Amino acid sequence: MMAIIISGTRSSGMPWSGDEGQQRWEQAWIAIKKVWASKWNKRAYFSTRKVKLDHDLLCMAVLVQEIINADYAFVIHTTNPSSGDPSEIYAEVVKGLGETLFGAYPGRALSLIAKKDKLDSPKVHQSISKFHFLNKFIN
């Protein structure tokens, strides 16, 4: 699997350091395996139970891409994940990189919910910690 990822990344023209290449690939491979393994953590298990989804049906994917040094990261859901309402979008912005956004780290997250037919009137929320948002899915 690691050889397939290396080949695909190199053929895409993604830059990779020459002298440290093998060590960096090994670090990347460890990180990829940690993401795949997260399917079996408590958060994933209890989240699927809460929404009555068979945990065995949960599939994991890992996106491998070049990271840019950014001040902010964001995600936009075309269906509100907290309510399941397909007529709403949910967006979240954090200071930092993607791991700050997707990891349940303490910090201030700015989110908004907007009706798709009224995008000019979003409801803006500020959360002291992502854990508060995730906690309602776990408990």
C-alpha positions as a Markdown table, in Angstrom:
| # | Residue | x | y | z |
|---|---|---|---|---|
| 1 | Met | 0.0 | 0.0 | 0.0 |
| 2 | Met | 2.8 | 2.4 | 0.9 |
| 3 | Ala | 4.4 | 1.8 | -2.6 |
| 4 | Ile | 1.1 | 2.7 | -4.3 |
| 5 | Ile | 0.8 | 5.9 | -2.3 |
| 6 | Ile | 4.4 | 6.9 | -3.1 |
| 7 | Ser | 4.0 | 6.2 | -6.8 |
| 8 | Gly | 0.7 | 8.1 | -7.0 |
| 9 | Thr | 2.1 | 11.1 | -5.1 |
| 10 | Arg | 5.2 | 11.2 | -7.2 |
| 11 | Ser | 3.3 | 10.9 | -10.5 |
| 12 | Ser | 1.1 | 13.8 | -9.4 |
| 13 | Gly | 4.1 | 16.1 | -9.2 |
| 14 | Met | 3.7 | 16.6 | -5.4 |
| 15 | Pro | 7.0 | 17.9 | -4.0 |
| 16 | Trp | 8.9 | 15.7 | -1.6 |
| 17 | Ser | 12.3 | 16.2 | 0.0 |
| 18 | Gly | 15.1 | 14.2 | -1.5 |
| 19 | Asp | 17.5 | 13.4 | 1.3 |
| 20 | Glu | 14.9 | 12.9 | 4.0 |
| 21 | Gly | 12.5 | 11.2 | 1.5 |
| 22 | Gln | 12.4 | 7.7 | 3.0 |
| 23 | Gln | 12.1 | 8.9 | 6.6 |
| 24 | Arg | 9.3 | 11.3 | 5.6 |
| 25 | Trp | 7.4 | 8.5 | 3.8 |
| 26 | Glu | 7.6 | 6.3 | 6.9 |
| 27 | Gln | 6.3 | 9.1 | 9.0 |
| 28 | Ala | 3.5 | 9.7 | 6.5 |
| 29 | Trp | 2.6 | 6.0 | 6.4 |
| 30 | Ile | 2.4 | 5.9 | 10.2 |
| 31 | Ala | 0.0 | 8.9 | 10.1 |
| 32 | Ile | -2.1 | 7.3 | 7.5 |
| 33 | Lys | -2.4 | 4.1 | 9.5 |
| 34 | Lys | -3.4 | 6.2 | 12.6 |
| 35 | Val | -6.3 | 7.8 | 10.6 |
| 36 | Trp | -7.5 | 4.4 | 9.4 |
| 37 | Ala | -7.3 | 3.0 | 12.9 |
| 38 | Ser | -9.5 | 5.9 | 14.2 |
| 39 | Lys | -12.5 | 3.9 | 12.9 |
| 40 | Trp | -12.2 | 1.8 | 16.0 |
| 41 | Asn | -11.8 | 4.6 | 18.6 |
| 42 | Lys | -14.5 | 5.3 | 21.2 |
| 43 | Arg | -15.7 | 8.5 | 19.5 |
| 44 | Ala | -16.4 | 6.7 | 16.2 |
| 45 | Tyr | -18.1 | 3.8 | 17.9 |
| 46 | Phe | -20.4 | 5.8 | 20.1 |
| 47 | Ser | -21.2 | 8.3 | 17.3 |
| 48 | Thr | -22.4 | 5.5 | 15.1 |
| 49 | Arg | -24.4 | 3.9 | 17.9 |
| 50 | Lys | -26.1 | 7.2 | 18.7 |
| 51 | Val | -27.4 | 7.6 | 15.1 |
| 52 | Lys | -28.2 | 3.8 | 15.0 |
| 53 | Leu | -25.7 | 3.1 | 12.2 |
| 54 | Asp | -24.1 | -0.3 | 12.1 |
| 55 | His | -20.4 | 0.4 | 13.0 |
| 56 | Asp | -19.3 | -2.3 | 10.6 |
| 57 | Leu | -20.8 | -0.2 | 7.7 |
| 58 | Leu | -18.4 | 2.7 | 8.6 |
| 59 | Cys | -15.8 | 3.1 | 5.9 |
| 60 | Met | -12.6 | 5.1 | 6.3 |
| 61 | Ala | -10.7 | 7.1 | 3.7 |
| 62 | Val | -7.5 | 9.1 | 3.9 |
| 63 | Leu | -6.8 | 12.1 | 1.7 |
| 64 | Val | -3.1 | 12.6 | 1.0 |
| 65 | Gln | -2.3 | 16.0 | -0.3 |
| 66 | Glu | 0.2 | 18.8 | 0.0 |
| 67 | Ile | -0.4 | 21.0 | 3.0 |
| 68 | Ile | -0.1 | 24.7 | 2.6 |
| 69 | Asn | 0.9 | 26.9 | 5.5 |
| 70 | Ala | -2.4 | 28.8 | 6.2 |
| 71 | Asp | -3.6 | 30.9 | 9.0 |
| 72 | Tyr | -7.2 | 29.4 | 9.0 |
| 73 | Ala | -8.9 | 26.2 | 8.1 |
| 74 | Phe | -12.5 | 25.7 | 7.2 |
| 75 | Val | -15.1 | 23.0 | 6.3 |
| 76 | Ile | -18.5 | 23.5 | 4.7 |
| 77 | His | -21.2 | 20.7 | 4.9 |
| 78 | Thr | -24.0 | 20.9 | 2.4 |
| 79 | Thr | -26.3 | 19.2 | 4.9 |
| 80 | Asn | -26.2 | 20.3 | 8.5 |
| 81 | Pro | -24.5 | 17.5 | 10.4 |
| 82 | Ser | -25.9 | 18.4 | 13.8 |
| 83 | Ser | -29.6 | 18.4 | 12.7 |
| 84 | Gly | -29.4 | 16.3 | 9.4 |
| 85 | Asp | -31.4 | 19.2 | 7.7 |
| 86 | Pro | -30.6 | 19.1 | 4.0 |
| 87 | Ser | -31.9 | 22.6 | 3.5 |
| 88 | Glu | -29.1 | 24.0 | 5.7 |
| 89 | Ile | -25.4 | 24.4 | 5.2 |
| 90 | Tyr | -23.0 | 24.2 | 8.2 |
| 91 | Ala | -19.6 | 25.8 | 8.0 |
| 92 | Glu | -16.8 | 26.0 | 10.6 |
| 93 | Val | -13.6 | 28.1 | 10.7 |
| 94 | Val | -10.7 | 27.8 | 13.1 |
| 95 | Lys | -7.4 | 29.5 | 13.4 |
| 96 | Gly | -4.7 | 27.0 | 12.4 |
| 97 | Leu | -4.5 | 24.1 | 10.1 |
| 98 | Gly | -6.9 | 21.2 | 9.3 |
| 99 | Glu | -5.9 | 19.2 | 12.4 |
| 100 | Thr | -7.1 | 22.1 | 14.5 |
| 101 | Leu | -10.4 | 21.9 | 12.7 |
| 102 | Phe | -10.9 | 18.1 | 12.7 |
| 103 | Gly | -9.2 | 17.2 | 16.0 |
| 104 | Ala | -11.2 | 17.7 | 19.1 |
| 105 | Tyr | -8.7 | 20.2 | 20.5 |
| 106 | Pro | -9.6 | 23.1 | 22.8 |
| 107 | Gly | -9.8 | 26.4 | 21.1 |
| 108 | Arg | -12.3 | 28.8 | 19.6 |
| 109 | Ala | -14.2 | 27.7 | 16.6 |
| 110 | Leu | -16.5 | 30.0 | 14.6 |
| 111 | Ser | -19.4 | 28.2 | 12.9 |
| 112 | Leu | -22.4 | 29.3 | 10.9 |
| 113 | Ile | -25.6 | 27.7 | 9.9 |
| 114 | Ala | -27.6 | 29.1 | 6.9 |
| 115 | Lys | -30.6 | 28.1 | 5.0 |
| 116 | Lys | -29.6 | 27.3 | 1.4 |
| 117 | Asp | -32.2 | 29.7 | 0.1 |
| 118 | Lys | -31.1 | 32.5 | 2.5 |
| 119 | Leu | -27.3 | 32.4 | 2.4 |
| 120 | Asp | -27.1 | 36.1 | 3.1 |
| 121 | Ser | -28.6 | 35.6 | 6.6 |
| 122 | Pro | -26.4 | 33.0 | 8.4 |
| 123 | Lys | -26.6 | 32.3 | 12.1 |
| 124 | Val | -23.1 | 32.7 | 13.5 |
| 125 | His | -21.9 | 30.7 | 16.6 |
| 126 | Gln | -18.7 | 30.7 | 18.5 |
| 127 | Ser | -17.7 | 27.6 | 20.4 |
| 128 | Ile | -15.2 | 27.7 | 23.2 |
| 129 | Ser | -14.2 | 24.1 | 22.3 |
| 130 | Lys | -14.9 | 21.6 | 19.6 |
| 131 | Phe | -15.3 | 19.1 | 22.4 |
| 132 | His | -18.6 | 20.7 | 23.4 |
| 133 | Phe | -19.9 | 20.2 | 19.8 |
| 134 | Leu | -18.7 | 16.6 | 19.6 |
| 135 | Asn | -19.8 | 15.8 | 23.2 |
| 136 | Lys | -23.5 | 15.9 | 22.2 |
| 137 | Phe | -22.8 | 13.1 | 19.7 |
| 138 | Ile | -20.9 | 11.0 | 22.1 |
| 139 | Asn | -23.1 | 11.3 | 25.2 |
